[in-house]
Amino acid sequence: MALAGAVTLAAASSSVTRAAAVELVPVVRGLQAPVGVTAPRGEPGRLYVVEQRGLVRVAEGGRLLPKPLLDLRSVVLDQGLAGLLSLAFAPDYARTRLFYVDYVGRDRDVHVVEYRSNGRRALPPSARELLHVAIPSKSVDNHYGGQLAFGPDGRLYVGVGDGNSLAAAQDPASLLGKLVRIDVGREPIEPEMVAYGLRNPWRFSFDRTTGDLYVGDVGADTWEEVDYLRRGTRWPVNLGWPAYGGRSRTNEPAPTAPGRLVFPILVYRHRGKGCRAVVGGYVYRGRAVPELRGRYVFGDFCTATVSSVRVVAGHARGLRPEAQLGSLLSSFGEDARGELYVCAYSSRSGMVFRLVQAPA
């Protein structure tokens, strides 16, 4: 991949460094189209894996438990880019047992729903819909976004794609093409705009040490990008789509939505007609791979390359490839201790891999 930092392609290319000795070790097998992996911080021995078809599977010690945390197959549309897309546990999950899912329903719209569990399985009567975002285009290859994550402020952040409606990303009256946050403890739910001008935010995360926000936004025909918002940034900001793809001006009208225009810290260009789709990751804060500590780890769905970069004063530095997944790469995730995982996407032989230090 030809990746770029905050200024130019040449600057990023000259900063490519030797890869750390990283291995991808399979830890969960037997999955169908996994698109997410996570865990509440109070459960160090468990992983929760989101399957696109509508299941949240539970793994202990690498073994899948027979019963899922949640089964939404009767309401989820499992076609194309639609499906069950994300899972986030409340910061106080150990006490409240609340968690949140983002999915595309049979109505082809985006739904964000709260559930309560008994510690092992979701309680269906507890379902409370927080957001219902209508998608004008009913194509299953829509830009749904789909990521959920709690920020350091305790709010639930929700990424929504532009739904193949370019102008909607700059429309303050629409939730399409936006990053919003909501206070799950208040009624009625009132989404607050965090960022305008997104195309398809496929995975964003907060650095668990600094609280800084990283967003992987899937591009169109030319550029993929990673956006960075330091903790304390004044909301909202404008990330530029569709007037900008990466750092390049398009033929679309100039940005009109509120907020300071923010350019990505890292972009990489498509080569030829090959598939490219950025997968946002995490700043690594675990212990298994010392050389990765403090580096932002991300990937690409199509090339399945795992890469990392260090962000210094808002600039990407020292880009390096870390590992190659032998399958489509759909998502990254953290466990309770901050160790990092990656999902190998396959409808028949999906797996979750853990990043570990390779032998010398």
N, C-alpha and C positions, 0 to 999 in steps of 0.2 A: 504494500500500500504506500502511496505517496501522501504522507500526512503533513499538516501544516500547523504552526503555532499561531500566536496572536497576530503576527505581522505578515509574513510571506511564506510561501512554500519553500523557498530556498533556505530561509532561516531554520525552519523545522527540519528539513532534510539534513542540514549540517549538524543538527543536534542529536541525530540518531546514535544511540550507544549500544554496547554489547548487551545481550539479554542476560538476565539473571538465570540461575540454574533452577528452573521451575518445572515441575511435573504435574500432570493432570491424572489423578488417581480416581477410578470409579468407586463411588460409595453407595449409590442407590441404582439398582437395575429394575427392569420390568415395567417401565413407565410408558404411557401413551401420550405423545406430544406434550412433554413438560414445557411450560412457559414461565415458570417462576419457582423460586425456592427461598424460604425464610424460616425464622424461628423467633419466638418471644425470648427476651433476654433471661427470663427465669427458668428456661428449659434447655440447659446445655446438652442434653443427650438426645434431643429430637430435631428432626427437620420436617418441614411441611412443604410439600411439593404441589404446585398448581398444575393441573392437567387441563389443556384447552377444552376438552370435551365437557368439563363441568365438575370435576372432582378435585378436592383437596386431600391428597394422600399424606399419611403420616409414616415416617420412618424412624425407627429406633435402632441404633447400632448398625445402620445400613440395611436393616430388614424392614420391608413394608408391612405395616399392620393390616389385618384383614378388613377393618372398617375405616372408611375415610372420616376426616373431621367434618366434611360437608359434601353433599351430593346435590348438585344443581342441574343435572343432565336433563331434567324435564322442562326447564325454563331457558337454558342456554342454547344459543344458536352456534353450533359447532361446524362452521363452514368458512373457507377462505381465511381471512384475517380476524374473523369473529370468534367468540368463545369466552370462556372464563379466563380473564387476563391478569389478575393481580390479587394479592392478599396482603393485608397489613394488620398486625396485632396492636391493640391499644397499649400505650406505654405501661399502663397499670393492669395488664391482662391477668397477672397472677391473682389480683384481687377482684377485678370486675368481670373477667372472662369474656370481654368484648373483642370482636375482631370485625374486619371490613373486607368486602370483596368488590371487585369491579368486573362487570361482564356485559357482553352483548346479548340481549334477550331475543326471543323468537319474534319480537316486534322490530328487530334490527336496530334498536336504540341502545344507548349506553346506560347502565344502571349501577349505582353505588349503594350497597346495602350493608347495614349493620346486623351482626348476629351475636348471640351470647351462647357460650358452650358450657357444658358441665365438666370441662377439663379434658374430655375425651372426644365428645361429639357435639356438633351444633344442635341447638334447640330450635327447630323450625318455627314455632310460634313467636320466637323473639325477633323475627325479621323486621327491620325498619328501614325503608328506603330513604336515603338521604338526598340522592340526586337522580334525576331521570333526564338525560340529554337526548333530545330528538335528533336523529341523523337524517337530513333531507334525502341524500342518495341512499338507495336501498341495495346497492352493490355490496357483496360480502367482502370485497377487496377495498374497503373503506379505510380511512385513517382514523382509528378509534382512540389512539393513545392507550390508556388502560392502566397506567401505573398509579399505585397508592403508596404513600409513605407519611409517617408522622414526623413533623419537624421538631427542632429543639424548643419551639414555642408551644408544643403540645397540640397544635392544630393538625388536621388531616389534610394533606396536599393531594390534589387530584390532577392528573394530566389528561387532557382531552385533545384528540386530533382534530384536524380541520374538516373531517367528513367529506373530503374531496370538494369542499366549497372554499376556494382560495380566499375570497373577500371576507369570509366570516372570521378569519384569524385576526382581522383588524377592526371587527365590529364589536364595540363595547356592550351591545345588547345581546350578544350571543356567547355561549360557553365554548363554542367550537374553536379549536386552535389556541387554547388557553391553558395556563397553569393556574389553578385556584386553590384556596385553602378554606376549610370550614371548621367551625367549632362544633364538634359532635355532641357537646353537652348542652347546647342551646336549641330552643325551638322558637320560631321556625328556623330552618337551615337557610343561611344567607351566604352564598359563596362570595368570597373576596378575591378580586383579581390580583394575582401575583405577577404573571407575565402574559403579554399579548404576543401574537406573531409567531406561533408554533405551527409546524406542519403535522408531525406525527411523533410526539415525545415518547419514544419507546425506551423507557427506563430512566428514571432520575433517582438520585440518592442524596442524603445528607451525610457529610463526614461526621462520624460519631464522636470525634474529638473536637473539631472546630465548629461544627454546625454549618459549614459552607455547603452550598447546593450545586450539584453537577447534573446537567440535563443532556442526554443523547437525543438529538432530534433528527429523525430520518429524512433525508433529502429527496429531491426529485431526480432529475436526469444527470446531474453533474457533481454535486457536493454533498457530503455527509458532515455533520458538525456536532461538537460538544460545547455547550454553554456553561458558564461558571458565574455564580452569584454569591459573593461573599456574605457571610452572616452579618446582619445589620443593614443590608441593602434596602433602600427605600422603595417600597412597592407602589404602583406597578412599574415594571420595565417593559420595553418592547424589543422582542428578539428578531423582528424584521420581516418575517415571512408574511406575504409572498413577494414583497418588494426586493428582498434579499434572499439568495440561496447561498448558505455559507457566508462569505464576505463579498460576494459578487452581486451586483445590481442586476435585476431581471427587467423584463419589459412591463411588469405590473406597476400600478400606481404607487407613489411614495407612501410610507407608513402614515396612517392617520390616527391610530389609537393613542391614548395617553401613555405617558411614561418615557423615560430616557431610552434612546436606542442603544442596545448592547450587542456587540459583535462577538462571535464565538471565539474561544481561546484555542480551538483546534478544529481544523477541517481536513478532509481528504477527498481526493477527486476520484470519480469513476473512471475506469479505463476501458475504452471500447464500449461494447454493449453488454458487458458482464454485470451481474447482479452485485449491488452493494447496499447495505443497510446497517447503520450504526446501532450498536446495542450498548446503552449506557451502563456503567458499572459502579464501582465503589472505590473510595480511598481505603487502601488496605491498612487495618489497624490490628491484625492478628499477630501471632507469634511464630507460626509454622514456617514462614518465609521471610527471614530478617531483611533480605535485600529489597523486599517490596514495601516495607513499612513507610507509610506516608506518601506512596505513589498512587495515582489514580489508575485503576485497572478497568479497561473497557474492551469491546470486541466488535466484530462484524458478523451479522447473521449468515451472510453468504460465503465469505472467505473463511469463516470460523477461526480467524486469527485473534488470539488474546494478546493485547498490547498494554503497555503502561507508560505513564508520563508523570513527571513531577510538576506541580503547579507552584510557581514562586511569584508572589506579588501580582497575581492575576495573569501570569504568562506560562504557557506550556514549555517545559524544558526536558531534555534528555529522553526523547521518545525512544522506546525499544520494544521489539516483539518479545513475548514471553513464552508462548506455547501455541501449538496448533491442534485444534480439535478435529477429529476425523468425522465430523458430522456437522449439520447446521447448528449454529449457536444461537439459542433463543433468549437467554437471560443469565444474569449473575444474581447472587444472593449471599447474605451473611448469616452465620449462625449466632448463637447467644454470645460467643466469645470473640466474634469479629473475624473468624476464619471465612475464607471466600470460596464460593462454589460457582459452578457454571453448568447450565442445562444443555445437554445434547438433544436436539429436537428430532424426534422420529416417531411416527404413529405406531410403530411396531416394536422398536428396540430403544426407546428413549432412556437416557441415563442422566444422573447427576454426578459430576466430577468435583473433587476437592483440589485446590491448589496447594501443593506441598513443595518443600525444598528437595531438589534432586540430589542424589548421592554425588559426592565429589568425583 
